[in-house]
Amino acid sequence: MKLEIGDKIRIQGMTGVVVALIADGKFAANYPADQWAYLEVGMMVDTAEAGLIHYPSLDGLEIEELSD
């Protein structure tokens, strides 16, 4: 699955929006690279249940892309 900024997903039982694909250098406008690139790997998801979460690796995680 190829995720992009703004994709709505379900991950670890939570729903959220992809706001950063760090290794690809892609960041949502309200999550600028100069504040988050230090994480170096993974992605960040803004979830409804827990707020902003950094996933350094997606190995073993079930990710489902949700339609609008």
RAKAWO-V952747 format. One record per residue. N is the residue number from 1. RES is the residue in one small letter. PSI is psi as a letter, one per 30 degrees, with the letter a starting at -180 (NA if undefined). D_LAST is the distance of its C-alpha to the last C-alpha in Angstrom with 1 decimal. Layout:
BEGIN
n=N res=RES psi=PSI d_last=D_LAST
n=N res=RES psi=PSI d_last=D_LAST
END
This chain:
BEGIN
n=1 res=m psi=k d_last=17.0
n=2 res=k psi=j d_last=16.7
n=3 res=l psi=l d_last=14.5
n=4 res=e psi=l d_last=14.0
n=5 res=i psi=k d_last=13.9
n=6 res=g psi=f d_last=10.7
n=7 res=d psi=k d_last=9.0
n=8 res=k psi=k d_last=7.5
n=9 res=i psi=l d_last=10.1
n=10 res=r psi=k d_last=12.5
n=11 res=i psi=k d_last=16.1
n=12 res=q psi=h d_last=19.3
n=13 res=g psi=g d_last=17.8
n=14 res=m psi=l d_last=15.9
n=15 res=t psi=k d_last=12.3
n=16 res=g psi=a d_last=11.9
n=17 res=v psi=k d_last=11.2
n=18 res=v psi=k d_last=13.5
n=19 res=v psi=f d_last=16.0
n=20 res=a psi=k d_last=18.9
n=21 res=l psi=i d_last=20.0
n=22 res=i psi=e d_last=23.6
n=23 res=a psi=f d_last=25.7
n=24 res=d psi=f d_last=23.9
n=25 res=g psi=g d_last=24.6
n=26 res=k psi=k d_last=21.0
n=27 res=f psi=k d_last=20.2
n=28 res=a psi=l d_last=17.8
n=29 res=a psi=e d_last=19.9
n=30 res=n psi=g d_last=20.4
n=31 res=y psi=i d_last=21.5
n=32 res=p psi=k d_last=24.3
n=33 res=a psi=e d_last=26.0
n=34 res=d psi=f d_last=29.3
n=35 res=q psi=f d_last=28.3
n=36 res=w psi=f d_last=26.6
n=37 res=a psi=f d_last=28.0
n=38 res=y psi=f d_last=30.9
n=39 res=l psi=f d_last=28.8
n=40 res=e psi=e d_last=29.2
n=41 res=v psi=l d_last=27.0
n=42 res=g psi=a d_last=23.7
n=43 res=m psi=l d_last=20.4
n=44 res=m psi=k d_last=19.4
n=45 res=v psi=k d_last=16.4
n=46 res=d psi=j d_last=16.0
n=47 res=t psi=l d_last=15.5
n=48 res=a psi=e d_last=15.4
n=49 res=e psi=e d_last=18.4
n=50 res=a psi=g d_last=20.7
n=51 res=g psi=b d_last=19.7
n=52 res=l psi=k d_last=20.2
n=53 res=i psi=k d_last=21.2
n=54 res=h psi=k d_last=22.8
n=55 res=y psi=j d_last=22.7
n=56 res=p psi=f d_last=25.8
n=57 res=s psi=k d_last=25.4
n=58 res=l psi=g d_last=22.7
n=59 res=d psi=k d_last=25.5
n=60 res=g psi=g d_last=25.2
n=61 res=l psi=k d_last=21.8
n=62 res=e psi=k d_last=19.2
n=63 res=i psi=k d_last=15.8
n=64 res=e psi=k d_last=12.8
n=65 res=e psi=k d_last=9.7
n=66 res=l psi=k d_last=6.6
n=67 res=s psi=l d_last=3.8
n=68 res=d psi=NA d_last=0.0
END
